[in-house]
Amino acid sequence: MNIIPSKTVIAAAIASAAFGMLATQAASATDLDTSPYLLGDWNGQRTRLAEQGVKFDLGYVSEIASNTTGGADHKTRNSDQWRLGTTLDLDKLLGWTGGTFYVDITDRNGHSLDADAGLGTFQQTQEVFGRGQTWRLTNFYLQQSLLDDRLRLKFGRMTIGTDFANFTCDFQNLTFCGAQPGNIVGSYWANWPVSVWAAVARLNTSATTYLQVGAYQVDPTYLNDEDTRHRGLYPNNPHGTTGALIPVEFGWLPSVNGLPGSYKVGAWYNTSDSADLMLDQNRRPLGSSDAVALRRDGAYGGYVSIQQQVTGSAGGKGMTLFLNASQADKFTAATDSQVAVGMQYKGLFDRPRDMVGVAVGATHGNGRYANHQRFVNGLHPNAATVVNDGYEYATEVYYAWSPIPSLSIRPNIQFVKHPGGTSANPDVVVLGLKSLVTF
């Protein structure tokens, strides 16, 4: 028997293989146009795993920034982040009603334009930079829903801004990104990707309102870059806890003329003893002797966060306005307040995924801390430092081009007036490019 294939069979096999490749490419092209994931459905495996209770997420964000004016030098820098996450539906996996487990691992890399170019800013022009350019365990927690999902309990390693003062990160300047309190009291309110041991309870008081409270570990070790490089991937509990951060938030999620809104008001208290910015333990000016700073009983503040879609269709094309405002106590916060307002319009030029954003904001340098800086400058005039006693004003405009659901490319321009809250620093213009991919 002749086991060598005939030319006809070979030709048919080649044609079949070519047709299969073309069909796969066509299917992939269709996936690209419709799927939120660049890698598609993994030949159906992603859907099957989700039906069994396992979801995977892999994302990447890059932020390039170049200052055309301002700073000590003109530089171009890139900073990026990888995120690998999984969500486990414990009901589907184990029959555990209402249980869900979340795990997120992040990896940050790159360099800061603000530091390398000497911009002197309060807020980063690349929000993705910081908190250690390394691997971190960002989420590792259990969520339990009770009472028909009216009550949600969470326990584990969590980021604070995921639940309290939560806000999007569509902009590249940190003034307009994430939970705003973390921008002014970041020494103990650490936003993504830093997680701490915590417990959160949220009660949905009605179909459109909720009340929630949390208790988050305050431990400076989590902010130590050297410690993070060695232990950042482990769900450890390092020594050094100083207290607990206790935030409370009330939220109202109405539909106004059929368009979604979000109205939040919150307050926080850090039980840790905190250093006074101006006085030593003898209640004399800090720096006038070797005495350490006066210890204050805790630190506190409050915030308001508002988002309201005002035109278009619910969740689709249209304009959304936002306002974020936060105030920290004057005794312990070197930057004691921040306010930001802006607009985002989705569906520009009849492109349903494209979006344009415009925002302006201000971060204030605490006057008490500025008085301390002036006092120390008077004692050491040859080593005088810049006094940060005013407002840093930031403006950003971006356009988000999204040719497929899994990709967004966002060129932006930023203008920062009085970086660091002082006219001693030259104003800054930054050209940026933020790119996001969901695999």
N, C-alpha and C positions, 0 to 999 in steps of 0.2 A: 504494500500500500504506500502510495506516495504521500509522505507527511509534509512535503514542502508546499506551502500555500500557493495557489495560483495567483497570477497577476491581478485577476478580477477580484479575488478575495482580499488581497493586499490593498488594492485600490479602494474597495468598499470599507475596509477597516480604517484606512487613512481618512476617508471621507466622513465616516462615522465619528472618528476622534475629533476631526476638525469641527464638525457640526456640534459635538458635545462641548468643545471649548468655546465656540461662539455662543451656544446657549447659556453656558455658565457665565460668560462675560455679559451677556444680555441680562441675565438674572441679577448679576452683581450690579450692573448699571441701574436696574430697577431698584435694587436694595439701596443704592447710594441716594437715589432720589426720594426714597420714602423712609428709610431706616434712620433712627437717631444714632446709630453706631456705624462708624466707618468700615468696620470689618463685617458688617451685616449680621445675619442670624446664625453664622457658623453651620451652614447647611441644616438648619432646623434645630441644632443642639441647644442653642440659647433659649429658644421657646420651650423646648422639652424640659430643660433644667428649671426654668422659671415655674412651669406647671408643677414641678416636684418640690418647689420651695427654695430654689437657689438662684440668686441673681448676681451677675458680675458687672462691675463698672471699671473701665480704664480710661483715664482722661489725662490730657496734657495741656498746659498753658504756658505760653512764652510771652515775655514783655520786653521789648526793645525800647530804649530811651536814649535820646541824644539832645543835649542842651546846645542851643544856638546862641543864647545869651545867658549871662549870669554865671555864678560859680567862680572858682579859682582857675579853672581850665575847661576847655571844651572836650567832652568825651562822648563815647557811645558805648552803652553797656546792655547786656542781655541777662535776664534772670528768668528761671523757669521752674515748673513744678510738675512732677508726675504724681498721679493718684491711682491707687489700686484699691477697689472696695468690693465688698460682698454683703448681701443682705440675705439672711436666712429666715424663712417663714417657718417658725417652729410648729405651727398648726399642721402644715402640710408634711413636715419632716417627722415630727414626733407626736402629733396629736395634742400639742400644747396650745390650748385655745387662747388666742389673743397675744401670743408671744412672738417677738421678732428680735433677732440678734444682728447687730451691725458691726462691721469691722472696716476701717479705712487705714491704709498705709500711704504716707506721702514721702516724696523725695524732692528736696529743693536744691537748686544749683544756680551758679552764676554770680554776678557782681552788681553792686548798687551804684547807680549813677550819682545819687545824692552824696554818697561818701567819697567816691573816687574823683568826682568833679568839684567837690567842696561847695555844694549848693547852699548848705546851711539851713535846710528846710526843717520844719516841724514834722510834716507828713511826707511820706515817700512818694516819689513820682513813678515807682514800680511797686504796686501794692503786694505783689507776689514775693518780693524779696524780704528776707528777715527771719528771725526766730531759728537761726541755725540752718546752714546750707547742707543738710544731711537728711537721713532717713528718720521718720518718726511714726510711732503708733498714734494716729490721730483720732480714731474712734474705736472703742471696744466696749460696747454696752448692750444691755438687755432692755427692751421696751415691753411693757405689759399693759394691754388695754383691758379695762373692766367696765362694767355697767353699760354695755352696748356702746363702748368707745367714748362714753362721757368722761371717763377718768383714765388718764395715761400716766404710768409710772415708769421712770427710767433710772437705771443704776449702772455705773461702770466708769470707764474713762471717756470723757466727753469734752468737746470744745464749748466754751461758754456762749459764744455768739450764735451758735446754731439754734438755741431756744430763746435767748433773751436779746432784745434789740436787733433781731435778725434783719439783715438787709442784703440786697444783691451785690455782686462785685462786677458789674458790667463796665464800670469805668476803670481806668488804670491808676489814677491818683488815689492814694489811700483816704483822702478826705471824703470820698464818695463811695467807699467800699466797706462792706461788712458791718458788724455791730459797732456803732459809733463810740460807746464808752471805752472800748479797747484802744481807740486812737488817742485818748487823752490820759488814761490811767492804765497803760499797758504793763506796768510793773506788777499788777496783780489781776487785772482782767485781760487774759490772754486769748485772743481770737485764734481761729484756724491758722496753722495746723497744730497748735499746742493743745494737748488734752490733759485733764487732771481728773482725779477721782471725784465723783459727784453723784448727787441724787436729785431728781426733778419730778415734781408732781403737777400735772395740768388737769384742771376741771373745766369741761365745757359747760358753762352755766346756762347757755341757751344755744339755739342753732347758729347764732352769729356772735356770741361773746364767750370769753374764756378768762380764767384766772389761773396763774401758775406761780410757783415758788421753787427755788432751787437752793442747794447748798453745795458749793464748790470748794475743794481743797485749795488753799493758798500756800504754795511752796515754791520759793525762788529757784529751787534746783531744776525745775522743769524749764526754766528760761536760761539755764547755763549751757552754752554751746558745747563746751568740752564734755560735760556729763551726757548731753544728748548724743554726741558722736559715739559714745561707748554703750549707752543703755536706752537710746531713744526708741528702739523697736520692741522693747519688752514692756509688758503690762505691770511694771514694778511700782513700788511705793517708796520712793527715796526718803531718807531722813531730811528734816528741815521744814516741816509744816509749821507755819506761824499762825494759822487761823483758818477761818472760812469766809468765803464771799457768798452773801445771801442776797440774791436778786428777787424782786417781785414784779410781775407784769400783769396788767389788765389789757385785754385786746378786744376790739370790736371789728368784725369783718362783714360790713354791710354790702348790699347791692344798691347802688344809687343810680336810678334810671336804667336799671338792668346792667350796670357796669360795676366790676368788683372794686372794693376798697379795703384798706387795712389801716386801722388806727390803734396805736399802742402807746401806753404810758407806763413807765416803770421807775423803780428806785432800787438802789443797792446799798449794802453795808458790808464793809470788810472788818471782821472782828480783830484782825491783827493790829498790834501796836504799830503806829506809823510815825516816821520821822517828820518833825516840823521843818518847814522850809526856811525859817527865818530865825528861830530862837534856839538857844542851847538849853541844857537841862537846868541851868540857873536862871532861865528866862532873860538872858542877855543876848545881844546879837551873835548869831552863830558865826564862828571864826574869830571872835575877839579873844578867845582863849582855847585851851586844848579840850574843853568840855564838849561832850557829844551832844547831838541834837536832842531837843526835847521830844519825848515820846508821847504821841497823841493816842487817845483811846479810840482806835478805829479810823476808818475813812469811809466817805459816803458820797452819794450823788444821785442824779435822776436824769431821765431822758424822755423824749417824745419822738415817735416815728410814725409818719403818715405817708401813705401811698393811695392814690385814687385815679383810676382810669376815667377820663372825662369825655372821650370821643370814641367812635368806632363801635366794634362789636366786642362782647365780653371775652377777654383773654386773647383776642385776635388783633386785627389792625386797629390802630388808634393811639391816642396820646394818653400818657400817664404822668401825673405830677407827683413830686415827693418833697417832703420836708423832714429832716432829721436835726434834732437839737439835744445836746447833752451838757450838763453842768456838774462839775465835781467840787469837793470842798476846797476852800482857799488855804487851808492849813497844810495839806500834804500833796497836792497835785501841781506840778510845775507848769503843765498846760491844763487850765481849769475849765475850759469850755470849747465847744465846737458847734457850728451850725452849718447846714448845707441844704440848698434848695435846687431843684432841677426838673428837667423834663426828658422823657424818653418817648419816641414815636416809633411804633412798629408798623411795618408794611409800607415804607416809603417807596415811591415810584412803582406801586403795584407789585412790589416784591414782598411776599408775605412774611419772610423770615428776616429781611433786612431791618435795621433799626438805627436811629440817630439819637444821640444823647447830648444834652447841654446841662452843665451844672456849675454853680458858684458856691463857694464856702469860705468859712473863716475859722481859724484856730487861734485861741487867745493864750498868750503867755501870762502866767499868774503874777500880779503886781507885787505880792509879798516876796516871791522868789526873785523878782527883778530888784527889789530893795536889798535883798541879801547879796546879789551880784554886785550892786553898786558899792555896798559896804566893803566887800572883799577887794574890789578894785581900788578903793581908797586906801586900804592897808597895803596893797601890793601893786602900785601903779605900773611897775615895769612888767608885770605879768597880767595886765588887765584883759578881761574877756568881754565879748559882746554881750550886752544886756538885752534879754528877751522880754520886753515889757509891753508889747503891743499885739496886734493881730497879723497873722499870716493869711493873705487872701489867695485862694486858689480858684482857677477856672479851667474847665476842660470841655472840649467838644470832640465827639467821636462819631464815626460812621461804621456800623457793623455790616459787613458784606458776608452773607451766608449762602453760597451757591448750592450747598447740600445741607441737610439737617445736622450732620455731624461735624460741620466745620464753620467757624466764624473768624473772620479776619477784620480787625478793628483798628484802622489808622486813627490817631488822635493828636490833638495839639493841646498843650497845657501852658497856662501862664500863671506864675506865682509871684505875687507882689509882696514885698517885705518878707522874704523867707526868714523863718525863725522869729517872726514878730518884730523885726527891726529894719529900719531903713539903712542901717549900716551894711546890710547884705544886698548886693545888686539884684534887681528883679530877674526872674528866670523865665525863659521860653524853652519848652521841651517838645520835641517831635517824638511821638511814640507809635508803637505798633504792638497791639495785643492780639495774639492768635490762640484759639482754643480748638482742640480736637477731642472728640469722644470716640473711642475705638470700639 
